[in-house]
Amino acid sequence: MSALQSQSTLEDKLEALQCHFTWDLGPSRAKLFRLRDELEDIGTEEGYSWLGHIYNLQGYVHCQLGFTDDALRYFSMAAEAFRQMRNTVSDEGPWLVVNSGNMAWLHHHLGKQAECQTYLTKVDALMNEYPSPSQDELHPEIYAEKAWTLMKFGTDKKLLAADDFQRAIRMQPDIVEWHTSHVLALFSDFNHSNKELKADILKKMKIAKEHDPENLYLAAVYLEACARKGENIEDKARELARKILRKPISSYSGIKPLLRLYRIYLSAHEAIDLAEEVLERHPGERYLKSCAAICYKWRIFSFQDNPLEGSMIERAISLCTDVISLYPHSSLKMKIDLANIYAKSNQQDEADQIFNELLESDLDPAEKQMLYNYYAKHVHFNRKEIHKSIEYHMKAAEIPVKSHNRENSIRILERIKERNRNRMCREIEEFLANLQN
């Protein structure tokens, strides 16, 4: 076999693997940096059920960013985590198929084809020794890891994740965390789409909560679902807060959905008080600073009467500034929030400076779209520059990335056109017509 044929055969084998490199995740560089931070914030408590998956995804993220030494370290940590957490007689198992596939891809990227072939052989051996219990379907362990991974890649992949969890559960129904993640994926899809929450999803959430009583993240999300259906959840929310305060803090501890629950269904003041209490107990946790900053932002932007309390503004600015420094590669939204806080408190020069710096920065299409949408609102409400606002809503809308920001800009342009009071109405009408073509 020629060297060219051999290379082609190797690449065909790599493409046929089930692993992060073949799941068509397609993340931008900005998304990779955000994901790297999100995974670090989950925490690595001993015995955590998704630890192997966390390390596997971290390895993929670091490889895509070009940090191959870190990628190798994380993939090795993933393999070890799976071995420890599965607590089986053998060190091997079907849960290592994805990890071995990742290792094959990494060594291929590094030009180490012999090592790559070794891992390809290992994948074959694992799949032969641990075949799927259902013919023509992947092994449930593979479905579960793929589903958990898809949940990290945006709202448009939530239902795909839910479907893969369902497949895994159908073949292997006794793993509690798969049921929990399945209902979280279902609820997240409804939460982001603002669709009416179906009764069967609420029922599934209740059953999952009964089977996974120590999962406080699920408990917080379930309370939010109950609140959306009109239940009074105040006492249960405060009881849950006491439980969460006693647990180690991470992004999976339930504090973020609980604070969202407080903000929306109790009061913004109580949300701030709770955030400050948790932060006082864990002052070094950057994730908690981010949660607290969001609570202050929510309070400031929902406050209709003026003047705002100076101390609240100062605390919000301080927290946002800290968060930006703690997440240097994934803080675009926080920078926009900081600019809007400055604008809300009549510090227009500071707000303009942040927006101007962001407009000149190197952003990917989705980030530009978000920035243009927020900047359009800023120049409309704070600078009273209506035509410039329309210009930036058009800029946001013409970027072909599906998002809430794009939908919002399009809705605003449609309302301006329908009112027919602006001299740019004809231009907007032509723009929207061409946008749909």
Phi, psi and omega in degrees: 000132180291162179299324180293317178295320179298318179295319180296318179297318179299315181293325176297318178296319179296318181293335181277352181290156170258100179199178184301328184285347183244004185269013175054048181284324174053044181283145171285167178297322178296319178296321179298317178296318178298317182294321177302316179292319180299318181292323177296327182283347179294325182094164184226049179300145180299132179089004182292129193292336183255015188299317178299320179293322178299311181295321178301313181292322176300319178300315178298314180301313181294324177296316180295330178278351179095007181264074190290328177297317178294323179299314179299320180297315182291320178297322178293320177295325179296313180301317180293321179297317178299317182296319182288321189278333180285335173052050180250168180297316180271148174283346183260159177180169183296339178293348179267358181298310181296316180299317180293323175297318176299317179298320178299314179296317181299313181292330173296315177300324182280355181079014180261081189288331178295315177295322177301314181296324178301317181286328174298318177297322179294320177300313179302315181296317180296318182289329176287321182283329182234071181291158177295140178290350180238122183298142178069014175233158177290164174294143181304327178297323179290315177303317183294316180291321177297318179298313180299322179293314181301328179298340181271359188243039170100162185294332182290348180255002182296316181290326175298318178298315180300320179296317180292322174299320180298320178296316180297317182293322180300323181273331184219081192279001189261007182262110189300315186294336176291318177298317180299311181294328178299312182288329176295322178294318179297314181293321181299321178298316179290323182296318183280336181267354181059025175282161178291133182288123182285148182297326182291330178289318177299321178295317178297321178296319180296317179295316179298321179296321179295327181273345182228061189294340181273354181277096185284337174297312177299320180299319180292318180293323178296319177298321178297319178297319178297319179296321179297333179272004174098004179286150173276116187242011188302308183297319180294324179295318180291323176295318179295323178301319179296321179294316182295324180296337181273352185261159171301143185266129171206178180291348176260008182282344179101000185292322182293310177295331177293316178297323176296319177299315178300312184300317188274320190248348175248268174201151179296325179297316179294325177298317179296316180299317180294316180299318180292324179295315179295319181294326178294326178284331183227068188295340183268001185275111181295326180299321179291325176298321177297316178299317180295318179301320179296321178297316178295318179300314179302315181296317183293316184284339178266359182275113186272331184271150176243157000275156174284154178294129181299322181294325179292317178298314181298318180294318180298315180296318180298314180295314180299318179297318177298315182298318179300320179288331181278338177236066189297336183255000185215041185239025181303312182297322180292325176295320177296317178299318179298317178300318180291328175294317175301315181296318180297329181261022175062030173253069190293324181298318179295320179296314180298322181298316179296313181298319181296320178295320179292321180295335180267355184275165181272106183238155175279168185306317181295321178293317178301317181301314178298314181299314181298320180298313180290322180294322177301319179290322180299311183289336177286307187277327186258329180255350180058032179257085190294316184290325176293324177298315179298318180303317183281332172295324175295317178301318179294317185291328185280351175281117188281058175242124181288123182196166175294326180297316179296314179300320180295315179297319179296317179299318180296316178297321179296320179295319179298318179296317182294325179290331175057041180246356185252143182293347179267008185301318180296318178296320179295317180300315179295320180298313181295323179295317180289330181296325183278347182277000000 
